[in-house]
Structure formats: structure tokens, C-alpha cells
């Protein structure tokens, strides 16, 4: 399973109502650090398939959604569980740091 594109139209279904923990990458095409971690996020989506949902929110296309979630810097990784934000990390990070955001929730 690859990452799910998330926007205002499917946010509730994909993030808040998901039975799995959800890792959302708030990103933009012009953001160098976002492009740098994109392959890592894709690897995590494949590696944790069936245990973790991985979503991507393009902040340029979904500025209202980014604003609602207090995204002021990108990349911003947000973990949701049971419809609530449980962790948030701003900036690029190595795989181990990203995994620490959700591993104990699986």
C-alpha cells in the first residue's frame, strides 16, 4: 500500500475514523526537506502496511486543512490514533526518529 492522498474531502474517513494509527506527512512540492524524506515515508508505508496508514497532505493544495491542524512549518509529521493527535514532529528526520513516533501504537 502506498501513501493515501488526504484532503478536506476525505480527512475524517482516512485519519479520524481509521482503525489503524495514521502517520500524516504535511508537505509541499517546493520544500527541499519534504522531498528529502519522501522516499523514507514511502518505505514506511510499505513496511508497515496493514498496521499503519500513511497519508500525505499537500499544504499548498489543502491550506485550510493545514491551518486547522496548526501546521506552521513543513515537513510536519503528525500521528493520529483513535481520532486524536498523539504525536507531532516538525522537520526532516531519519527513519528511526519517524518510527519512534508510532511504533508503540501498533
DRENLUMVO-786695 format. One record per residue (C-alpha): x, y, z; residue in one letter. Coordinates in Angstrom, 3 decimals. Layout:
REM DRENLUMVO-786695
+----------+----------+----------+---------+
:        u :        v :        w : residuo :
+----------+----------+----------+---------+
:        X :        Y :        Z :       a :
...
+----------+----------+----------+---------+
***
This chain:
REM DRENLUMVO-786695
+----------+----------+----------+---------+
:        u :        v :        w : residuo :
+----------+----------+----------+---------+
:    0.000 :    0.000 :    0.000 :       x :
:    1.323 :    3.392 :   -0.862 :       x :
:    0.570 :    6.632 :    0.860 :       x :
:   -3.001 :    7.926 :    0.753 :       x :
:   -3.535 :   11.455 :   -0.535 :       x :
:   -5.532 :   13.249 :    2.122 :       x :
:   -7.566 :   16.413 :    1.768 :       x :
:  -10.567 :   18.101 :    3.338 :       x :
:  -12.896 :   15.760 :    1.450 :       x :
:  -11.502 :   12.533 :    2.947 :       x :
:   -9.688 :   13.618 :    6.129 :       x :
:  -12.343 :   12.362 :    8.559 :       x :
:  -12.587 :    8.969 :    6.879 :       x :
:   -8.863 :    8.427 :    6.311 :       x :
:   -7.437 :    9.942 :    9.517 :       x :
:  -10.025 :   10.348 :   12.239 :       x :
:  -12.078 :    7.212 :   11.593 :       x :
:   -9.203 :    4.885 :   10.740 :       x :
:   -8.982 :    1.720 :   12.841 :       x :
:   -5.193 :    1.901 :   12.361 :       x :
:   -2.824 :    4.555 :   13.671 :       x :
:   -2.249 :    7.158 :   10.947 :       x :
:    1.007 :    8.942 :   10.101 :       x :
:    0.362 :   12.065 :    8.033 :       x :
:    3.122 :   13.903 :    6.208 :       x :
:    2.212 :   17.572 :    5.691 :       x :
:    4.435 :   18.626 :    2.782 :       x :
:    4.808 :   20.821 :   -0.334 :       x :
:    6.473 :   20.224 :   -3.689 :       x :
:    8.803 :   23.235 :   -3.308 :       x :
:   10.088 :   22.072 :    0.114 :       x :
:   13.581 :   20.541 :   -0.061 :       x :
:   13.388 :   18.695 :    3.287 :       x :
:    9.950 :   17.361 :    2.274 :       x :
:   11.411 :   15.898 :   -0.922 :       x :
:   14.320 :   14.520 :    1.091 :       x :
:   12.085 :   12.453 :    3.423 :       x :
:    9.529 :   11.425 :    0.772 :       x :
:   11.309 :    8.106 :   -0.049 :       x :
:   11.567 :    7.324 :    3.677 :       x :
:    7.815 :    7.941 :    4.128 :       x :
:    7.088 :    5.677 :    1.134 :       x :
:    9.305 :    2.947 :    2.656 :       x :
:    7.439 :    3.192 :    5.962 :       x :
:    4.090 :    2.931 :    4.141 :       x :
:    5.222 :   -0.333 :    2.516 :       x :
:    6.965 :   -1.752 :    5.579 :       x :
:    4.063 :   -1.155 :    7.974 :       x :
:    1.236 :   -1.973 :    5.561 :       x :
:   -1.779 :   -3.332 :    7.413 :       x :
:   -0.558 :   -1.936 :   10.749 :       x :
:   -0.193 :    1.791 :    9.967 :       x :
:   -1.908 :    4.061 :    7.473 :       x :
:    0.366 :    6.664 :    5.886 :       x :
:   -1.149 :    9.792 :    4.412 :       x :
:    0.181 :   12.836 :    2.589 :       x :
:   -1.318 :   16.332 :    2.760 :       x :
:   -0.020 :   18.861 :    0.243 :       x :
:   -0.239 :   22.112 :    2.221 :       x :
:   -0.392 :   24.224 :   -0.951 :       x :
:   -3.482 :   22.360 :   -2.148 :       x :
:   -5.008 :   21.877 :    1.305 :       x :
:   -4.115 :   25.101 :    3.099 :       x :
:   -7.315 :   25.109 :    5.179 :       x :
:   -6.603 :   21.602 :    6.479 :       x :
:   -3.025 :   22.598 :    7.324 :       x :
:   -4.284 :   25.712 :    9.108 :       x :
:   -6.834 :   23.696 :   11.115 :       x :
:   -4.035 :   21.437 :   12.357 :       x :
:   -1.657 :   24.238 :   13.260 :       x :
:    0.936 :   23.381 :   10.630 :       x :
:    3.368 :   26.301 :   10.589 :       x :
:    6.481 :   24.549 :    9.274 :       x :
:    6.995 :   21.652 :    6.894 :       x :
:    7.661 :   18.841 :    6.688 :       x :
:    5.449 :   18.133 :    9.655 :       x :
:    4.659 :   14.556 :   10.621 :       x :
:    1.513 :   14.049 :   12.674 :       x :
:    0.343 :   10.765 :   14.197 :       x :
:   -3.361 :   10.193 :   14.845 :       x :
:   -4.820 :    7.360 :   16.890 :       x :
:   -8.490 :    6.925 :   17.696 :       x :
:   -9.254 :   10.238 :   16.019 :       x :
:   -6.809 :   12.279 :   18.078 :       x :
:   -3.364 :   13.743 :   17.504 :       x :
:   -0.927 :   11.793 :   19.674 :       x :
:    2.438 :   12.938 :   18.295 :       x :
:    3.844 :   15.673 :   16.097 :       x :
:    7.324 :   16.210 :   14.647 :       x :
:    8.447 :   19.192 :   12.569 :       x :
:   11.358 :   18.980 :   10.175 :       x :
:   13.150 :   16.213 :    8.339 :       x :
:   14.186 :   13.230 :   10.428 :       x :
:   15.912 :    9.884 :    9.997 :       x :
:   13.811 :    6.729 :    9.730 :       x :
:   14.407 :    5.683 :   13.335 :       x :
:   13.078 :    9.014 :   14.630 :       x :
:    9.981 :    8.753 :   12.429 :       x :
:    9.357 :    5.173 :   13.575 :       x :
:    9.575 :    6.268 :   17.215 :       x :
:    6.539 :    8.461 :   16.568 :       x :
:    4.255 :    5.460 :   16.017 :       x :
:    5.903 :    2.099 :   16.818 :       x :
:    4.489 :    1.841 :   20.343 :       x :
:    0.976 :    2.467 :   18.954 :       x :
:    0.938 :   -0.566 :   16.650 :       x :
+----------+----------+----------+---------+
***
